[in-house]
Amino acid sequence: MILCFMGLNGSGKGTQALLLRQRAAQSGLNMETVHPGGLLASDPECKALIDQGKLIDDKRVCDVLDKSLATLDHHIVVVDGFPRSVGQADHLINLSRRGHEVLVCVFEVSEDVAVARCVERDRGPDDAPEVVRARVQAYRRETEPAVEHMLRLMPRRLLIIDGGRPVEVVHASIAAHLKL
């Protein structure tokens, strides 16, 4: 299964991926988390764009995802921060049409919650308030249309999650949906 986690920085995607990995291991399932943005960050041009809160072009992101999926043999592959655009959503829809089991979890939080969580964790330049706010604008411009696109084309494969709820409540709802 390809399990995509979408949402603003600070919406809880990484936390839930970690918790889900622990739960999957207890159930005897192999799970891997793929961070396309992290893989792209080793490229200086991509890193500069990421540090400015901008998005990487679809072709690069999809190529990195495909290479990662080709090398993984796991029951569940969590793709953190994908898709981020309509083009990437189309790529995911095509993966689904080619026989991959796909579920997209969309973590929704307010801009204020996202900024506060990022500032609190302060992992580096990506968590600076101005960068988080720039990413919020990029998310609204690029990613929200992708969510709407997928809602039209594969509504049963989207799970909209209130990421502002307590971590344990969010985790329980995801685990219940996945029957873990």
N, C-alpha and C positions, 0 to 999 in steps of 0.2 A: 504494500500500500504506500502510495505517496501522500503524505499528510503535510499540507502547506499551511504555514502560520503567517497570516497577514495582519498588519496593524502598525500603528505609530510606534516609534521608539518609546519605550516605557509602558507599552500596553500589556506587557506580561508574557510575550511570546517566548522569550528565552527561559523564564522561570517555569512556564508550563512544559516546555520541551524537556527540561531537566527532570521535572517530576514525572512526566510521562515515560521517560526513559527508565527511571527507577521502577515504575509500576510494570512496564513491559518486561523488564528483567525478572521481576518476581513471578510473572506469568509464563516465563520460559520463552519469551519472544525476543528476537534480535532486533535492535533498533539503532539507527544511526541518524545524527543530525547533520545536515548540510547547510552551510551559510554561504550562498553565492557571493554576497558582498564581501565576506571575509576572504574568500578565495581570490576575488578580484583585487583586494586591497594590496596584494603584493606587486601589482602593476602601478608604477608611479603616477601615470596619467589618471588611472581609475581612483587611486588613493586621494589625489588632489580634488577630484570631483566629490568623492565621499565626504572629505573634510569640509567642503563648502556646502554640504547638505543637498547636493545634486544627485540625480539618478544616473546609473550606467546604462548604455544603450542595450536594447533588447537582445540583439544578436550575441553580444559578449556574454550576457547573463545566461541566456538559453544554452549556449555552447558549453559553458562551465557546468550548468546543471546536467546536461546530457552526459558529459564526460564523467561526472560524479556518479550518476545513476548507473552507468555502464560498468563501473568498478565495484558497486555495492551489491551484496547478496544478503539482504536483511528482510525481515517480515514487514517492518515499518521504516520508512525513510521520512524524517521530518525535514522539510525544507523551510528554513526560517527566513521570512522576508520575501517570499515569492508567491504569486506574481505581483509585480509592482506597476504594471502597465497593461493596456489592452493587448498589445503585441505578445507580452509574456503570458497573459491569460489565454490567448489563442494557442500558444505553444502547449500550455497545460491541457487545454481542451483536446488538442490533437493527441497528446500522450494518452489521455483517457480513451479516445476513440480507437487507439491502437492496442487497447487491452489493459492498460495500467489502471489499477484501482486507485481512485483519487478522492480525497476529501480536503476541502479548504476551510480552515477555521479563521474567521475574521474577528480579531480582537478589537472591540470598540472602547475607547476612552476619550474623555475630553482633552482638549489641548492643554488645559491647565494641569490636569492629572499627569499627562505625558511629560510635560516640562518638569514638574515637581519630582517625579520619579527619577528622571534622568539626572537632574541636578543632585539629588540625594545619593545616587549610586556613583556619580562622577568617575567614569572609567576613562576619561580622556576628552579630546577635542570634540568628539561626536556628541558628548553630553552637555556641552555648553548651551545655555538657554537660547542664544541667537541661532545656533546650528539646529537645535531641536525645533525651533519655530520655523526655520527655513524648510526643514524636512516635513513639518506639518503642512505647509503650503504646497510643497511638491507632492505629498500624499494626496491632498485634496484635488490637485490638478491632474495627476497621473494615475493614482491608484484607485481612488473612489470610482472613476469610470470603469476600471477593470472589474471591480466588485459588481457594479450594475450589469456589465456585460456578461459575467458569469451567472448572475442571478437569472438572466434571460435564457442563457444557453444550457446551463447545468444546475438548476436550482436545488436539486436533491443532493448535490455534492458540496453545498455550502452550509456551514454552521456559523451563525452570527452569535458572538459571545460578548457579554457585558464584561469587559476586562477591568472595570472599576470595582467589581465585587471582590470579596476576600479570596485570596489565592486558593484556599482549600475548596471553596464553593465552585470556583471556575474549574479547578482540576477535576472535581467530582462530576461536573456536567460533561466534560470532555471524555473522561473515562467511561461514563455511562453510555455516551453516544457510540464509543468504540467497543463497548461491551468488554472492557478490561477489568 
